[in-house]
């Protein structure tokens, strides 16, 4: 799920998360830069990638939410 990064409870930038069928949060991804947040995501059936406010394109591990920077897009 990608939550609104402007929401009060998302001020830490961890607005990209995986939830189970019951709505329990399994993990929250940590953006690669301080004072950053996720602005979009893509799922191609195998890989989850996301963009951040600070112009990073990242890959997100589905098992634990670890983020790997793919490239800087600016």
N, C-alpha and C positions, 0 to 999 in steps of 0.2 A: 504494500500500500504506500502511496505517496500522499502524505498529509500536507495541508497548507502550512508552509514554512512561517507564515505570519501569525499563526495561532499561538496563544500565550503559552501553552504547554509544549511547544516545539522550539522555544528560544535557544536550545542548545544545538540546533541545526540537524538533529537526528530525526528528520521527518520521513525518512525512507525506512520502512520496517516490513518484516514478514510476520503474518499472523496465521494462526491455524483456523480450522473451520468453526471453532467455538469463540473466535475473537481474541484468543490469548496471544500476546506478543511473544514471538520466538526470538527475535533479535531486532536491534535498531542499528543501521549502518552509520558509521562515523565519517563525516566528510573529511577530505584530505587536507583542508586548510582551516585555520582558526577563523571564527566568525563567518562560516560558510554554511550552506544548506543545499539540499537537492532540489532541482527545478524541473526535472523530467526524467523519465525512465523508459527503457525499451526491453521487451522480453521477446526473443525470437524462438522460443520453445526449448532452447538449450542454455542460453546465456542471458544474464541480466546485466544491462549496462545502464548508466545513469549520467546525467549532466549536473553540474553544480553551479551556483551563483558566481563562483570565482573562475568559471570557464574551464573546469576540468571535465574530462570524459573518463569515467571509471568503470571497472568491472566489479561486480558484487558477488561474493561467494554465497550461494544459496544455503549452505549448511550453517554458516555462522555470521554472515553479514560483513565479513572482512572486505575491505575495499582495496583494489589495486589500480593505481593511476595508469591509464592507457596513453593519454596525451593531453596537452594543454591546447585549448581550442581558440584562444583569443588571437 
